[in-house]
Amino acid sequence: MIISPSPAQLGYRMPAEWEPHVATWFSWPHKEESWPGKFEPVPQIFVEMVKALTPSELVKINVKDDVMKQEVLALLSIADIDLSRVELHINPTNDAWCRDHGPIYIKNEAGERAIVDWGYNAWGGKYPPFDLDDQVPVYIAKIQNLPLYQPNIVMEGGSIEVNGKGTLITSKSCLLNENRNPHLNQTEIEDYLKSYLGVRHILWLGEGIIGDDTDGHIDDMTRFINSTTIVTALEDNINDENYGILMENYQLLKTMVDQDGNPFTIVTIPMPDPIYCDGQRLPASYANFLIANKLVLVPTYRCANDQKAIEILQNHFPDRKVVGIDCTDLVWGLGAIHCVSQQEPS
């Protein structure tokens, strides 16, 4: 049920990722079965991300208990990270995918913030239990004393991209999947997005990349990098199973316009070489980058296109340094940098 007055009617909107941050949130990894046989290197990848971010913004981390808190502090200290730039919150989680279970912040023109707490069901009930993850935004709203809006429908942060000016882009394969909100049609879902995120123009792409267990999150293929420019992944190998999917989405993007009727500038970025785990294609993509205050953290995968992807992004982020983070082991959990992070706007 959409409340009245809705957040949009009260002047709230979801800020774009490049707008100023107070912090970036993480949920510290602990579910070893999310990285079968590969968990050991994963915490160190989180350490690397925290170290890159702390010079320009706070990092806030959900940990399950005081034991984990001390373990994380020890890892960060060994890495010579300024702990005054890190907050650890005992806020238990089932898993580490903070983009999807974390808070979605909205903000009004007066600078007042609120949190939207979408329902979370681990991408259609795929990985129970998820009860703790579903409560993460509630805890954060409480400790920050922020208004909390609960639409009571399922939605994940990785499934939506906003340009901060009124346009949102998503995928039909995810948001219209019957494992999320089978009682809602496309128009009704759009009404929720408009009412709770303050957008007025919604763009729909088709399928997501192969191996993406989220049913097609937008943050693995197509991203806004400013209000008028979209970066989208393309596969160069015509025989690759992602080729047709990404080309179809690219052709759709070329026909789309923004909230004012203007076409977008479309920038293409390559895909990395395929990565497999026990014969399963993993959703490795350079599009899963995080835009921070002074940095863009982009996942790399030990292949030739890593540097090309970094250079393309650097050309379009002249005021931020693009930093590659090796996510070859992280993506065994079926996600990368954007999937494990969530920005908190100023």
N, C-alpha and C positions, 0 to 999 in steps of 0.2 A: 504494500500500500504506500502510495506517495503522500507524504504529509503536506499539510498546508498551514502556514506558508512554508514552501520548500526552501532548502538552502539557496537555490538560484534566485527565488523571489526575495530572499533576504540579502541578496547582493554577493553571495559567495561564488567563487570559481576555483577550479583546480589550477594552481600555477604550473607553468611549463618547467621542465626539469632544469633548464639553464638559468632560471631566475634564482636570486640569491638563496643560499641554504644557511640554516643554523647548523645543521648536522646531517650526517648520513647514518641510517640505522642498519644494523646487522642482527641476525639471530645466530649465535655461535653454533657451529656444526657439532653434532654428537651422535646422530643416528647413523651408525656404521653401515647398516644395510642399504642406505641410500647410495653408498659408494662401494659396491661389493668388491672386496679384495683390494680396494684403492683408498681407503679412508685415511691412512697414515699421513700422506702429504697434504691433505685438505686443510687442516688448521693453519699450516704455514702459508697457504695461499691467502687466507683471511688476514694473517699478520701482515703480509705484503700489501694488501689493499688498505689496511688501517694505516700503515706507515706512510703510504702515498698521500692519504687524505688528511691526516692530522695537521700538517702545516697550514692548511687553508680553511678547515672547518672541523667542528667537533665530530667525533664518532661515538655513537651510542649503541651499546651491544646488549641484547637480551641473553641472559645466562640462566641455566635451570636451577642453580642453587649456589650456596656459598663455596662449596668445593670447586665447582667449575669457575666461579669468579676468581678464586685464587690461582687456578691453573692458567686462566687467560691472562691475568695480570703478570704472571711469571713469563709467559711466552712473549708478551708485549715488551716487558722489561729487557729481556735478552736481546730483542731487536732494537733496543735503544730508542723506543718510542716515547714521546713526551706524554706521560700518563695524565697530565693536567688537561689534555685535549681528548680524553676518553672517559666516558661514563658507562659503568656496568650496572645493569638493572636485573635484579632477580625476578625474572618474568618467564616462567617455564614454557618451552615450546616442544612440539613433536619433531620438528625438522628445521632446516636452515633457510627456507625459501621466503625471505622477508619481503621481497617484492610483492608476493601474492597474499601473505597473511598479515603483513604489516599495515600500519595506518595510512590511509589516503588523506592527506591534509588539503583543506580548502581554506580560502582566505577572502575577506571582503576589502572594499576600498579603504576602509579605516585601518586596515592592517590586522584586524582581529582574525584569529584562526579557529578552525574547528576540525574535527576528524569525522570522516565517513567510515563506518564499520560495515563493509559489505560482508555477507555470509561467505564462509570459506569451507569447501568440502573436499580439499585435496584433489582438485581437477576431476570432479565427477565421481568422487568416492573411490579413487584408485588405490590410495595408500592410507588406510585407517591404522591407528586412530589419528584424528586431527582436531580433537576437542580443545587442546591447549593452544594450538595455532589460531583457532577461531576466536580466542579470547584476547589475543595480543593487542589489538587496537583499543579494547575496553580498558585494559590496564594502563596503556600509555595516555589515553584521554584523562584517566583519573589522576595520574601523577602530575600531569601538566595542567590540570584543572581547565580542560577545554570542553566545549560543547561536543556531544557525540550524537551523530545521526546514524540510525540503523535502518537501511531500506528493507532488510529482510529478504533480499534476493542474493544469489551467489554471483560473485564477481571477483576477479583477481587483478592485481595491479599490472601484471605483465601482459594482460589482454588489451590494454588501452594505452593510447598515446594522445597527448593534447598539445596544441601549439600555443596555448595561453591566450588566444584571441577569440576563441569560440568554436574551434574545430577539433573534433576527436576522430581518430582512426582506429579501427578494430578489424576483426576477421569474423566472417560468418561461421567458419568451421568451429570456432570456440564459443562465441557468445550465443549462437543459435543451436548449440549442441543440446540434445535432450537430457544430457546428464547434468546440466546446470539448472536451468529454469524452464522446465517443460511446459509450465502453465502460461508462459509469456511468449508472444510473437515478436517479430522484429520491431514493429512500431511501439509496442509496450516497453521493450527493453530500451529503445531510444528515449522514451519518455523518462525512464529512471535516470539515464545518463544525463539528460538535460536538466532534470530537476535537482540532482544531487551534486553534479560537477560543474554546473553553470556553463555548459556548452550549448550551442544552438545548431551546429552543423556536424553531421556524423557521416563518415566515409567507411564503406565496407569492402574489405578485400576478401579473397576466397580461402584457399587452403593454406595451412602452415607447412613448415619444412618437415622432411622425413625424420623420424626419430623423436619428434617433439611430443612428449606424453601429455602435454597440456591441451592437445587438440588444436594447436595453431595459434600460440601467443604471438602478438604483433611484434614484441620486442626481440624476436629471433629473426625478423626479416625486414621490417620497415619502421623507421624512426624519424621524428621531427628533430632537426638540429637548430632551427630557428623558426619563426612564425610563418615563413614563406618557403622553406626548403625542407625537402624530405630526402633522407638517405635510404636506399632500398638495396637489398642483396640480390645479386644475379649470379647464376652458375654458368661458367664458361663452357663446360663440357656438355655437349648436346646429348650425350649418352647417360649423363647422371640423372638419377630419379628426381632430383630437385629442379632440374632445368625447366621443365614445362610449368611447374608450380610457380616458380619465381618469375618466369617470363610473363605468365598470365597476369600476375599481380602488378608487374611493371607496366604492362599495357593498360590495365585499369587505372593506375595512378596517373598516367599521361592524359587521361580523359577527365580527371577530377579537378575541382576548384575549391578554393577556401571559402570561408564564411562570408566574404565580400564578393564572391564570384570570380576571383582571379586565379589563374592557373598557378601551380606550384613549380618551383625549380626542383627537378628530380636529379639527384646525384646517385650513381650506382657504385656499389662496393662489391668486391668479389667474395666468393665463398672459400673457406679453407679446404684443404684436402679432406676427403671423407675419413672419419674416425669411427672405429667399430669396437664394441665390447661384447665378447662372446657371440659374435655374428650379428649383433644389433647395431644399426646405424645410430650414432649419437648426434644430437642437435647442435653441432658446433657451428657458430656463426659469429662474424665480426660485428653484426648489428646489435649484439647483446652488450653494448658499452654503457658506461655510466657517465653522465655529465655532472661534474662537481664544480665548485666555485672557481678553481684555477686550473683544473685538470679535466681530461677525459680519460677514463680508464677503459682500455679496449682489450678484450680477451685475445690471446694469441695461442697458436696450436702447433708450433714447431714445424712450420711449412713455409714454402716460398712466398705465399700471398700475405704472410704476416706483415712484412714491411710495407707492402703496397697498400694494405688497408690502413695502416698507421699514417702513411703519407697522405692518403686521400682525406682522412679525417682531419689531419693537421692543417691541410689547406683550407678547410672550412671552419676551423676553430682558431683563428689567428690570435685570440686573447687567452687561450688555454693551451697548456702543454699536453699533448696526447702521449700517454704512457701505456705501453703494453704490459700485460700481466699474463704469464703462462698459465693457461686454463686447461691444458691437456688432461690433467688429472681431475680438475673440478668438474668438467663436462661429463665425466663418467656418472655423475649424479643427475644428468639430463638437464643441466642449466649452467650458466656462467655468471659473469659479474653483475649484470643488471638483475638477474633472477634472485641474487642473494642480498640485494641492497634496496633501501628505500629512502628517498630524500625527505628531509624535514625543511620546508621553506621558512625563510625569515618572517 
